[in-house]
Amino acid sequence: MKILGIGNAIVDVLCKVSEDFLTKNMLTKSTMKLVDEEEFKKLLSLLKIEETISGGSVANSIVGLSQLGNRVSFIGKISDDALGQKYEDGLRKEKVEYLYNKKKETIPTGSCLILITPDSERTMCTFLGTAGKISDNDVNENDIKKAEIVFLEGYLWDEGDPKKAFEKAIMYSNKVAMSLSDLFCVERHKPFFLDLVKNKLDIIFSNEQEILSLINSSSFDEAITFSKEINKHVIITRGEKGAVSIYGNELIECEAKPNLKIKDLTGAGDLFAAGCLHGIINRLSHKECLIKGTELSSKIIQKIGARI
């Protein structure tokens, strides 16, 4: 197995909304907010659904890797309910090996409202459901050992059982990659994430905003210096400014593709990571990895949803 992804198994519910909808419901644009089941249902009752699809950040990346012809697998906790079956079927359709045996849970399968405003930004309201209850018992050490790279998401980490699942994955990984996922995650778990980045991860995916928050800085030059000092493979996306890869003292840059007809930014970071990881496991140069990541992210933002 080339790459095993471990992440939140979330069914994405895509809806188009106005800026006013975000304001009325006290939502901060371009961020992810955790909600309970009651608030999720209340918001959903006000919306028209455009599409539902098996989602979750790392799952999106894993599907992208599968579509590029790589052998990949995924672990994410779902319940044996209608949404859970939809989730599993969606991954298997994409030729992803799903390594979790669902069972009836007291909490339903997780869902995420992806609210797309006219400027193509997405704001997420996530009811984690049983996805947020993943534990070390849900992660098989032999599955981890078989993968060249284990890919984790910051969204998944939390105190208690999810933390134990994280630690087990890191312990048995041949190489471990992680996405910082969201500014919300970085600010909520900053000391833990900083320890992970410095001491436990091999490959780190971040956007500019997330890494600056992580190191409490407003200077991108300081982010570059930090990345060189920790001596890991740090890959940072910068929107219209492109992306950079820092490996040791080596800094490689890649420009963003111009003149794109952007429809929805959902999955941009996920597919960028997929392209880079494809390059890494297929022994491409660091520059070629950035180019592949940029190619995939450019494709995904010109359509609705996180599937190419």
Buried (B, 14 or more C-beta within 10 A) or exposed (E): BBBBBBBBBBBBBBBBBEEEBBEEBEBEEBBBBBBEBEBBEEBBEEBEEBEBBBBBBBBBBBBBBBBBEBBBBBBBBBBBBEBBBBBBEBBEEBEBBBBBEBEEBEBBBBBBBBBBBEEBBBBBBBBBBBBBBBBBEBBBEEBBEBBBBBBBBBBBBBEEBBBBBBBBBBEBBEBBBBBBBBBBBBEBBBEBBBEBBBEBBBBBBBBBBBBBBBBEBEEBEBBBEBBBEBEBBBBBBBEEEBBBBBBEEEBBEBEBBEEEEEBBBBBBBBBBBBBBBBBBBBEBEBEBBBBBBBBBBBBBBEBBBBBB
